[in-house]
Each structure stands twice: as structure tokens, then as C-alpha cells.
Amino acid sequence: MGKLVSRTAVVTGGSKGIGRGIALALAAEGASVAIAYSRDDQAAKDAVAEIEGRGGRALAVRADVSRADQVGDLFARTAQEFGPVHILVNNAAVFSFQQLTEITQEEFHRQYGTNVLGPVLTMQAFAEQAPAEKATIINVTTSGIAHNNPGAALYTSTKSALTTMTRIAAKELAGRGIRVNALAPGATDTEGARSLGVIGSDMANELIASTPLGRLGRPEDIGPVAAFLASDDAAWITGEVIHADGGGH
Ligand SMILES: NC(=O)c1ccc[n+]([C@@H]2O[C@H](COP(=O)([O-])OP(=O)(O)OC[C@H]3O[C@@H](n4cnc5c(N)ncnc54)[C@H](OP(=O)(O)O)[C@@H]3O)[C@@H](O)[C@H]2O)c1
């Protein structure tokens, strides 16, 4: 028997990269998984097909996490299909790197809209309907917070904000039995990292050199950690940040 049988999960950004790895791992433990994505219908369809091909249950919902109406639809459609949501994984994010002096207002709002406002809206919608037992939130941040790397001020600060919200939400929601934790990956080979040109670059080589386990992460390194945090094995863990980064922080 899987550890998440009879539970429903929403994984934002579950169609690609780390989110897809998490969706697959939750489904492998028996959870029914709704995958939220913003643009790429085919990738979402493929992720659902992959889960169903392994005997799991999944649903793709196009929902921009920075839009309250679309977040409302996401939870309504998921509940209609699978019942109330026990597990929320806030994984969807957008990122780019630039010097502080080069940050435009447009890019600021794009990243803070998806990476910070998005989790606020999803956590609100989740809390409104959370079952009395086994409800949990996992916020995907980054182990890069520890490094203060030049060029990463905008993106990393969105994840610092999410880390702080995780710790405070853990206290605010504890009385309702909702656990809230952060999962901080290190540099991971994903569609997003590839489209930014990170994979194979000097930056990637430097990241590998500073990672004790000596390689980039893979989505399948991260998924099982999320499954653990979502499960009863982590019932006594809340307000925590778990790094899954090969020792890189
Ligand atoms: N990759 C890394 O090295 C790394 C390291 C540390 C932390 N992280 C964190 O891990 C998470 C996943 O990163 P990744 O590299 O796997 O990303 P990715 O490959 O770029 O995938 C991003 C996913 O998020 C979805 N998405 C983007 N904007 C959205 C929005 N507004 N609403 C709903 N869904 C949206 C995308 O769907 P569409 O394609 O349909 O838009 C896609 O499914 C992020 O939180 C990231 O900050 C990544």
C-alpha cells in the first residue's frame, strides 16, 4: 500500500521538471494528483498520461497561480474530480537572472506574481477547503538562498519570501492540523534550467564543483522527498526547510 492512498494532491507546475518529478512520486504513493500549469497543454497532457500509464490517477488543469479566479477554478475542478485536497505543492515558479541594476518593474512583477502571490492565493484556497486530517503544504524554494549569488537577487528574494511565509503559515495553520514545510532543491536539470541556458554552461560546472555529491539534481531526486514530507512519516515536521541539493548549501 502506498503512503498517500485516498489523498488528493495539487501540484502547481506539475507538468515539467521538478514539479513533474513530484507529481509522479506522489501518484506512485497512491495520491490522486491535479497538475496545474499555465501555458503548455501538451506537456500537461504528457504528464497525466505518464502517471496514468503507471496505474495512477491524474488530472491537468490550466490555471495561472497568480490569478485568484483561476486558482479558485483549480481547487473546484480538483474537488469535483478527486474530492477535497489534502496536499498542496507550490512548485510553479518563473526565474531569470540579472544584476540588481538591470531588474525591470515588469520582470519584478512577473516573478513576484507567480512565485510569491501565487503561493499566497493557493494557500488561501487550500486552507478554505482543507480536510480536518492529513492536510499539508509543501513550498518549493531553492537552496540558492544560502549563496547570495550575484545576479540572483530578484529570483532568490522571491524564494526567501516564500520561506518566511512557510514558517509563519506553519504556526498560523497548526491549530487546524495543517503542516507547512519548504523543500529547497539545488541546481536541477529541468526544462526551465535548460531554456535559460544553465545546463552545460560555466555556471552549471561551478555549481557541480560546489556540490559535494558532484552532479546536478534530477527531478527524480526531489519527488520522493516531497512524498515523504506529504506522508504520515513526516507527521511531526512542520515549519521546516528540507534541502535536497547533494549537500550544496
Ligand atoms: N531547476 C532548478 O535548478 C531549480 C533549483 C532550485 C529550485 N527550483 C524551483 O523548483 C521549481 C520548479 O522549477 P523547474 O526548473 O522544474 O521549472 P520549469 O522546468 O520551468 O517548469 C515550470 C513549471 O511551472 C509552470 N508554471 C510556470 N508559471 C506558472 C503559473 N503562473 N501558473 C501555473 N503554472 C506555472 C510551468 O507550466 P507551463 O510550461 O505550462 O507554463 C511548468 O509546469 C520552481 O519553484 C523553482 O524555483 C528549481
The ligand as an SDF file (V2000), in Angstrom:
LIG
                    3D

 48 52  0  0  0  0  0  0  0  0999 V2000
   15.6620   23.9230  -11.8550 N   0  0  0  0  0  0  0  0  0  0  0  0
   16.4150   24.3120  -10.8520 C   0  0  0  0  0  0  0  0  0  0  0  0
   17.6750   24.3110  -10.9320 O   0  0  0  0  0  0  0  0  0  0  0  0
   15.7770   24.7260   -9.5490 C   0  0  0  0  0  0  0  0  0  0  0  0
   16.6080   24.8630   -8.4250 C   0  0  0  0  0  0  0  0  0  0  0  0
   16.0460   25.2300   -7.2130 C   0  0  0  0  0  0  0  0  0  0  0  0
   14.6840   25.4580   -7.1320 C   0  0  0  0  0  0  0  0  0  0  0  0
   13.8970   25.3350   -8.2500 N   0  0  0  0  0  0  0  0  0  0  0  0
   12.4680   25.5730   -8.0960 C   0  0  0  0  0  0  0  0  0  0  0  0
   11.7920   24.3890   -8.4660 O   0  0  0  0  0  0  0  0  0  0  0  0
   10.5200   24.7190   -9.0410 C   0  0  0  0  0  0  0  0  0  0  0  0
   10.3930   24.0890  -10.4170 C   0  0  0  0  0  0  0  0  0  0  0  0
   11.4500   24.5520  -11.2340 O   0  0  0  0  0  0  0  0  0  0  0  0
   11.7200   23.8620  -12.6610 P   0  0  0  0  0  0  0  0  0  0  0  0
   13.1110   24.1870  -13.0340 O   0  0  0  0  0  0  0  0  0  0  0  0
   11.2500   22.4650  -12.6170 O   0  0  0  0  0  0  0  0  0  0  0  0
   10.7240   24.7210  -13.5780 O   0  0  0  0  0  0  0  0  0  0  0  0
   10.3130   24.5470  -15.1330 P   0  0  0  0  0  0  0  0  0  0  0  0
   11.0080   23.3760  -15.7330 O   0  0  0  0  0  0  0  0  0  0  0  0
   10.4880   25.8820  -15.7590 O   0  0  0  0  0  0  0  0  0  0  0  0
    8.7470   24.2190  -15.0280 O   0  0  0  0  0  0  0  0  0  0  0  0
    7.9040   25.2280  -14.5140 C   0  0  0  0  0  0  0  0  0  0  0  0
    6.5110   24.6860  -14.3540 C   0  0  0  0  0  0  0  0  0  0  0  0
    5.7040   25.7170  -13.7460 O   0  0  0  0  0  0  0  0  0  0  0  0
    4.5820   26.0030  -14.5830 C   0  0  0  0  0  0  0  0  0  0  0  0
    4.2380   27.4130  -14.4220 N   0  0  0  0  0  0  0  0  0  0  0  0
    5.0020   28.4970  -14.6860 C   0  0  0  0  0  0  0  0  0  0  0  0
    4.3210   29.6240  -14.3920 N   0  0  0  0  0  0  0  0  0  0  0  0
    3.1080   29.2460  -13.9250 C   0  0  0  0  0  0  0  0  0  0  0  0
    1.9700   29.9320  -13.4680 C   0  0  0  0  0  0  0  0  0  0  0  0
    1.9320   31.2870  -13.4160 N   0  0  0  0  0  0  0  0  0  0  0  0
    0.8940   29.2190  -13.0620 N   0  0  0  0  0  0  0  0  0  0  0  0
    0.9030   27.8610  -13.1030 C   0  0  0  0  0  0  0  0  0  0  0  0
    1.9550   27.1520  -13.5230 N   0  0  0  0  0  0  0  0  0  0  0  0
    3.0550   27.8340  -13.9500 C   0  0  0  0  0  0  0  0  0  0  0  0
    5.0380   25.6190  -15.9680 C   0  0  0  0  0  0  0  0  0  0  0  0
    3.9110   25.3680  -16.8170 O   0  0  0  0  0  0  0  0  0  0  0  0
    3.8800   25.9720  -18.3490 P   0  0  0  0  0  0  0  0  0  0  0  0
    5.1150   25.4880  -19.0250 O   0  0  0  0  0  0  0  0  0  0  0  0
    2.6050   25.4620  -18.9030 O   0  0  0  0  0  0  0  0  0  0  0  0
    3.8950   27.4640  -18.1640 O   0  0  0  0  0  0  0  0  0  0  0  0
    5.8370   24.3510  -15.6690 C   0  0  0  0  0  0  0  0  0  0  0  0
    4.9680   23.2610  -15.4340 O   0  0  0  0  0  0  0  0  0  0  0  0
   10.4450   26.2380   -9.0270 C   0  0  0  0  0  0  0  0  0  0  0  0
    9.7870   26.6680   -7.8570 O   0  0  0  0  0  0  0  0  0  0  0  0
   11.9080   26.6480   -8.9970 C   0  0  0  0  0  0  0  0  0  0  0  0
   12.0510   27.9350   -8.4390 O   0  0  0  0  0  0  0  0  0  0  0  0
   14.4140   24.9840   -9.4450 C   0  0  0  0  0  0  0  0  0  0  0  0
  1  2  1  0
  2  3  2  0
  2  4  1  0
  4  5  1  0
  4 48  2  0
  5  6  2  0
  6  7  1  0
  7  8  2  0
  8  9  1  0
  8 48  1  0
  9 10  1  0
  9 46  1  0
 10 11  1  0
 11 12  1  0
 11 44  1  0
 12 13  1  0
 13 14  1  0
 14 15  2  0
 14 16  1  0
 14 17  1  0
 17 18  1  0
 18 19  2  0
 18 20  1  0
 18 21  1  0
 21 22  1  0
 22 23  1  0
 23 24  1  0
 23 42  1  0
 24 25  1  0
 25 26  1  0
 25 36  1  0
 26 27  1  0
 26 35  1  0
 27 28  2  0
 28 29  1  0
 29 30  1  0
 29 35  2  0
 30 31  1  0
 30 32  2  0
 32 33  1  0
 33 34  2  0
 34 35  1  0
 36 37  1  0
 36 42  1  0
 37 38  1  0
 38 39  2  0
 38 40  1  0
 38 41  1  0
 42 43  1  0
 44 45  1  0
 44 46  1  0
 46 47  1  0
M  CHG  2   8   1  16  -1
M  END
$$$$
